[in-house]
Amino acid sequence: MPFMRNGKRDYKREVKLYTSKPEVVKKRVQQNAARQAMIKAGKAKVGDGKDVDHRTPISKGGTNSPSNLRVVNKTNNRSFSRNSDSSLKSQTSRKERKK
């Protein structure tokens, strides 16, 4: 992990160098708004162990519109292939490609 010191996670340094960046804050706000919209629509619940997924990722021009959101298992949502800069290689997860 990049924010480690003496074998422990340095939270202060992580917040200073990453978490408080404007682009990271903006992304987190959009993700939280999407989750709240799905909870309000009754498609997700607090603590249900699922993720709200954007069918077309925001990084590729997607929006938080209800037609672009879906509730999926965490393993499906977090299994996308990524480039070295953390952008998606493919919008299809490994599990969806196997089907």
Backbone as CSV, one residue per row, in Angstrom:
resi,resn,N_x,N_y,N_z,CA_x,CA_y,CA_z,C_x,C_y,C_z
1,MET,0.845,-1.190,0.000,0.000,0.000,0.000,0.883,1.243,0.000
2,PRO,0.472,2.252,-0.725,1.313,3.442,-0.822,1.311,4.312,0.429
3,PHE,0.359,4.161,1.307,0.275,5.015,2.489,0.620,4.248,3.760
4,MET,1.738,3.531,3.713,2.178,2.742,4.858,3.446,3.346,5.457
5,ARG,3.532,3.279,6.779,4.745,3.661,7.497,4.927,2.692,8.650
6,ASN,6.105,2.110,8.733,6.426,1.156,9.803,5.414,0.013,9.875
7,GLY,4.946,-0.437,8.712,4.026,-1.561,8.669,2.594,-1.229,9.040
8,LYS,2.267,0.044,9.234,0.904,0.451,9.580,0.409,1.471,8.578
9,ARG,-0.891,1.530,8.400,-1.501,2.477,7.469,-1.495,3.871,8.073
10,ASP,-0.968,4.840,7.316,-0.886,6.228,7.774,-2.097,6.996,7.223
11,TYR,-3.176,7.037,8.005,-4.425,7.643,7.561,-4.290,9.144,7.326
12,LYS,-3.548,9.841,8.173,-3.384,11.284,8.008,-2.725,11.606,6.670
13,ARG,-1.690,10.834,6.324,-0.990,11.050,5.065,-1.896,10.696,3.882
14,GLU,-2.682,9.643,4.017,-3.599,9.231,2.962,-4.632,10.319,2.691
15,VAL,-5.200,10.901,3.740,-6.179,11.971,3.579,-5.533,13.189,2.936
16,LYS,-4.343,13.525,3.390,-3.639,14.699,2.878,-3.303,14.564,1.396
17,LEU,-2.831,13.388,0.989,-2.342,13.213,-0.370,-3.363,12.648,-1.356
18,TYR,-4.431,12.004,-0.867,-5.355,11.366,-1.806,-6.824,11.699,-1.541
19,THR,-7.318,11.346,-0.401,-8.747,11.414,-0.112,-9.322,12.814,-0.222
20,SER,-8.528,13.834,0.044,-9.041,15.198,0.020,-8.890,15.885,-1.334
21,LYS,-8.370,15.185,-2.343,-8.240,15.778,-3.678,-9.629,16.071,-4.241
22,PRO,-9.797,17.196,-4.911,-11.125,17.570,-5.433,-11.747,16.529,-6.359
23,GLU,-10.950,15.896,-7.226,-11.519,14.906,-8.140,-11.974,13.651,-7.397
24,VAL,-11.293,13.304,-6.311,-11.680,12.141,-5.511,-12.955,12.457,-4.723
25,VAL,-13.030,13.667,-4.194,-14.225,14.091,-3.455,-15.433,14.104,-4.392
26,LYS,-15.259,14.630,-5.612,-16.346,14.690,-6.587,-16.844,13.287,-6.941
27,LYS,-15.910,12.353,-7.143,-16.274,10.979,-7.468,-17.044,10.334,-6.319
28,ARG,-16.579,10.550,-5.089,-17.240,9.977,-3.918,-18.652,10.534,-3.755
29,VAL,-18.826,11.835,-4.010,-20.153,12.464,-3.919,-21.101,11.829,-4.934
30,GLN,-20.618,11.604,-6.166,-21.450,10.976,-7.193,-21.818,9.542,-6.813
31,GLN,-20.876,8.800,-6.264,-21.145,7.417,-5.859,-22.172,7.379,-4.721
32,ASN,-22.014,8.273,-3.751,-22.954,8.316,-2.629,-24.348,8.724,-3.097
33,ALA,-24.428,9.673,-4.041,-25.723,10.107,-4.576,-26.406,8.960,-5.319
34,ALA,-25.633,8.176,-6.071,-26.192,7.034,-6.794,-26.743,6.004,-5.816
35,ARG,-25.994,5.713,-4.761,-26.447,4.741,-3.758,-27.737,5.221,-3.078
36,GLN,-27.777,6.498,-2.707,-28.963,7.036,-2.049,-30.177,6.995,-2.973
37,ALA,-29.971,7.236,-4.272,-31.075,7.167,-5.234,-31.631,5.747,-5.314
38,MET,-30.758,4.751,-5.286,-31.206,3.361,-5.355,-31.901,2.939,-4.057
39,ILE,-31.439,3.440,-2.935,-32.102,3.153,-1.657,-33.490,3.773,-1.651
40,LYS,-33.588,5.002,-2.135,-34.877,5.692,-2.187,-35.849,4.980,-3.124
41,ALA,-35.318,4.408,-4.211,-36.153,3.680,-5.162,-36.517,2.279,-4.654
42,GLY,-35.917,1.847,-3.538,-36.219,0.547,-2.958,-35.442,-0.602,-3.581
43,LYS,-34.451,-0.306,-4.396,-33.678,-1.357,-5.053,-32.465,-1.787,-4.242
44,ALA,-32.072,-0.994,-3.261,-30.938,-1.326,-2.398,-31.325,-1.014,-0.959
45,LYS,-30.621,-1.644,-0.029,-30.852,-1.394,1.389,-29.527,-1.110,2.058
46,VAL,-29.584,-0.413,3.181,-28.372,-0.135,3.942,-27.850,-1.456,4.502
47,GLY,-26.580,-1.744,4.271,-25.967,-2.950,4.797,-26.316,-4.221,4.056
48,ASP,-26.777,-4.112,2.817,-27.166,-5.304,2.066,-25.988,-6.036,1.423
49,GLY,-24.784,-5.462,1.500,-23.600,-6.114,0.946,-23.519,-6.060,-0.557
50,LYS,-24.242,-5.141,-1.173,-24.235,-5.009,-2.625,-23.697,-3.632,-3.014
51,ASP,-23.290,-3.515,-4.278,-22.796,-2.252,-4.807,-23.782,-1.695,-5.816
52,VAL,-23.819,-0.384,-5.913,-24.569,0.264,-6.979,-23.587,0.486,-8.116
53,ASP,-23.910,-0.066,-9.265,-23.014,-0.075,-10.418,-23.552,0.864,-11.491
54,HIS,-22.645,1.559,-12.160,-23.005,2.363,-13.317,-22.796,1.495,-14.554
55,ARG,-23.845,1.292,-15.343,-23.705,0.462,-16.550,-22.650,1.051,-17.474
56,THR,-22.733,2.346,-17.711,-21.668,3.062,-18.414,-20.941,3.867,-17.353
57,PRO,-19.677,3.561,-17.089,-18.960,4.244,-16.007,-18.921,5.756,-16.200
58,ILE,-18.920,6.464,-15.103,-18.845,7.921,-15.153,-17.583,8.349,-15.884
59,SER,-16.490,7.600,-15.709,-15.237,7.936,-16.384,-15.336,7.791,-17.898
60,LYS,-16.350,7.050,-18.384,-16.540,6.883,-19.827,-17.793,7.591,-20.306
61,GLY,-18.250,8.610,-19.565,-19.377,9.421,-20.007,-20.724,9.029,-19.436
62,GLY,-20.761,8.127,-18.466,-22.019,7.721,-17.848,-22.543,8.789,-16.903
63,THR,-23.775,8.626,-16.465,-24.404,9.587,-15.560,-24.998,8.840,-14.375
64,ASN,-25.605,9.585,-13.462,-26.285,9.000,-12.313,-27.778,8.823,-12.579
65,SER,-28.193,8.821,-13.836,-29.605,8.632,-14.148,-30.025,7.214,-13.776
66,PRO,-31.262,7.031,-13.361,-31.724,5.704,-12.938,-31.539,4.618,-14.007
67,SER,-31.615,4.993,-15.267,-31.453,3.997,-16.332,-30.008,3.508,-16.457
68,ASN,-29.058,4.233,-15.867,-27.643,3.846,-15.943,-27.183,3.149,-14.663
69,LEU,-28.062,2.980,-13.683,-27.688,2.385,-12.397,-28.289,0.999,-12.247
70,ARG,-27.559,0.129,-11.553,-28.077,-1.190,-11.205,-27.412,-1.648,-9.915
71,VAL,-28.065,-2.561,-9.202,-27.528,-3.103,-7.963,-26.955,-4.487,-8.283
72,VAL,-25.671,-4.696,-7.952,-25.001,-5.958,-8.247,-24.207,-6.408,-7.031
73,ASN,-23.802,-7.682,-7.023,-22.936,-8.192,-5.966,-21.602,-7.471,-6.012
74,LYS,-20.972,-7.328,-4.852,-19.675,-6.659,-4.789,-18.647,-7.352,-5.663
75,THR,-18.647,-8.690,-5.679,-17.643,-9.410,-6.456,-17.795,-9.139,-7.946
76,ASN,-19.020,-9.018,-8.432,-19.229,-8.719,-9.851,-18.795,-7.301,-10.182
77,ASN,-19.099,-6.365,-9.312,-18.792,-4.966,-9.591,-17.305,-4.665,-9.492
78,ARG,-16.589,-5.397,-8.682,-15.185,-5.086,-8.438,-14.233,-6.001,-9.210
79,SER,-14.740,-6.728,-10.202,-13.892,-7.665,-10.920,-13.565,-7.210,-12.338
80,PHE,-13.705,-5.931,-12.639,-13.395,-5.429,-13.961,-11.888,-5.341,-14.172
81,SER,-11.438,-5.633,-15.367,-10.032,-5.472,-15.719,-9.717,-3.986,-15.772
82,ARG,-8.552,-3.611,-15.261,-8.179,-2.203,-15.213,-6.804,-1.981,-15.807
83,ASN,-6.598,-0.771,-16.340,-5.298,-0.345,-16.832,-4.452,0.109,-15.655
84,SER,-3.184,0.436,-15.915,-2.294,0.866,-14.839,-2.736,2.190,-14.217
85,ASP,-3.516,3.010,-14.951,-4.010,4.270,-14.390,-5.381,4.105,-13.739
86,SER,-5.814,2.875,-13.505,-7.063,2.495,-12.835,-8.309,2.698,-13.687
87,SER,-8.171,3.067,-14.953,-9.340,3.172,-15.819,-9.725,1.766,-16.299
88,LEU,-10.975,1.597,-16.684,-11.463,0.284,-17.085,-10.929,-0.126,-18.453
89,LYS,-10.513,-1.386,-18.570,-10.145,-1.937,-19.870,-11.405,-2.330,-20.625
90,SER,-12.339,-2.934,-19.900,-13.560,-3.432,-20.500,-14.729,-3.138,-19.574
91,GLN,-15.899,-2.926,-20.146,-17.081,-2.680,-19.331,-17.801,-3.975,-18.992
92,THR,-17.231,-5.090,-19.368,-17.807,-6.385,-19.072,-16.924,-7.093,-18.048
93,SER,-17.504,-7.511,-16.932,-16.721,-8.176,-15.889,-16.324,-9.574,-16.345
94,ARG,-15.342,-10.150,-15.679,-14.892,-11.498,-16.004,-16.025,-12.506,-15.873
95,LYS,-16.848,-12.359,-14.852,-17.945,-13.290,-14.640,-18.982,-13.181,-15.761
96,GLU,-19.236,-11.951,-16.238,-20.213,-11.774,-17.320,-19.673,-12.344,-18.631
97,ARG,-18.347,-12.255,-18.853,-17.751,-12.788,-20.072,-17.804,-14.306,-20.111
98,LYS,-17.767,-14.968,-18.947,-17.790,-16.426,-18.878,-19.158,-16.994,-19.224
99,LYS,-20.225,-16.212,-19.074,-21.590,-16.697,-19.293,-21.850,-17.042,-20.741
